[in-house]
Amino acid sequence: MDIARHTSIFKKQENLVVFTDLLHLPIDRDRASCADQILNLTGMAWEDYERLTEGDFGYRISYWHGIIKIVSPSRNHERIAEVINGLIKTYCRQFNLAYFPMGSMTLKNPPLAGKEPDHSFAFETDKSIPDLAVEVIYSSGNVADLEKYRDLEVKEVWFWRDHKITFYRLVDGNYQEIEESVCLPKLTADFLITFINRGLTETPLTIEQDFYNFLNG
């Protein structure tokens, strides 16, 4: 849903909390348990995005080509994201791979793109740009978000959508789908997804233990 008419409200508000209150986000908390809520603001400038990301509203906020996207993640969205986060850390512990969690920190390449991944990591050494970004799409976007990550120069991106996970690797300025992760060697999308989707109904404690046992076997 594009709401260009809210642009003038956004530019006039000195208090960004007031702006989000005027939009009544999230719209429906019951529906939010199973579907993300999205607000697209068109005709925006990079300066608008910078101002909006100064606050801490609990939303995922991104910018690309004059569009600011505000996402209120659903409960299921957050569960899947946390399961993936836990599995990555379990893999790193098993194979003694040094990792530096970067969470949902705002990644920026002004004035081209800004993005807050669900989770992100640097491996082996700490870096300003993550080696891996994880994006859960629970009715909150599409793989076009790869364009944002391309402008941010993130080497590897994982997208979970419709109970599938897809790995992408940045090669010569464009993303290519890969079956096996480069950041986490020998880990395939087909193998990982069997654990991720259990997160909708099971505790991460059991999932991570089973994953560890398979890796250790």
Secondary structure, DSSP 8 states (H G I E B T S, - for coil): -B-GGGHHHHHH-S-HHHHHHHHTSSS-TTGGGTS-EEEEE-S--HHHHHHHTTS--SSEEEEETTEEEEEE--HHHHHHHHHHHHHHHHHHHHTT--EEE-TT--EEETTTEEE--SEEEEESS--SS-SEEEEEESSS--GGGHHHHHHHT-SEEEEEETTEEEEEEEETTEEEEESB-SSSTT-BHHHHHHHHGGGGTS-HHHHHHHHHHHHH-
